[in-house]
Amino acid sequence: MNAVYEERLAKIRAVLPQYEDERRLMHTMGVYRECMWFAKNFRLSEEDTYTVAAAALLHDITKNLSDEKAFAICKEYGVTPPEAHTVIHQYTGAPFARELFGKEIVTDAVFSAISCHTTGKADMTETDKMLFVSDFTEAGRKYRSCHDMREYLHGECDKINKNDKTALSHLLNDITKRIIGFTVTYLVEKNKKIDAGMILAWNAMVSEA
């Protein structure tokens, strides 16, 4: 990435410890590394590489807030709180990060990726999908499902000619759909609420198939 993008990322890194504890920072950096894997293997442009890098660093910036503070942020930014409160940080993170850093750093593409990184949404961009997948497959995740998805993604990517953009796009859609499908099934089995964004994301992925 060029010096301008690197400077923007440095500004984020300098502030992040004020909002995330050590455990959360470890996860954030794991997601960042997985996004950088995408950038390398999918041969992203500098702009798209910046998008996934910045979104990865910022995606959980409101994760450690109390429910009271999270709902206050929703009210401040005119965000309707999700029924599934476990994903509220997805909806507060993007506007919070933009107010903190400005639109130059939290571009529309970065904002979009942060705002759907947990549930997905309809009409996800490729950088949206990369952050969504990376949040699930980062190496620090210890769940068997996360490990298996990561092994599948990396293994299948190794088989693809990196100049074959169609094959890479198909793989990205495939792994995104697999993760959404797994998560929906898991939530149903556990009798937990499913965020509306995830239902829209699933329907969109099925339509693309």
Secondary structure, DSSP 8 states (H G I E B T S, - for coil): --HHHHHHHHHHHHHGGGT--HHHHHHHHHHHHHHHHHHHHTT--HHHHHHHHHHHHHTTTTTTS-HHHHHHHHHHHT----SSGGGHHHHHHHHHHHHHH-TTTS-HHHHHHHTTTTT--TT--HHHHHHHHHHHH-TT--SHHHHHHHHHHHHHHHTS-TT-HHHHHHHHHHHHHHHHHHHHHHHHHTT----HHHHHHHHHHHHH-
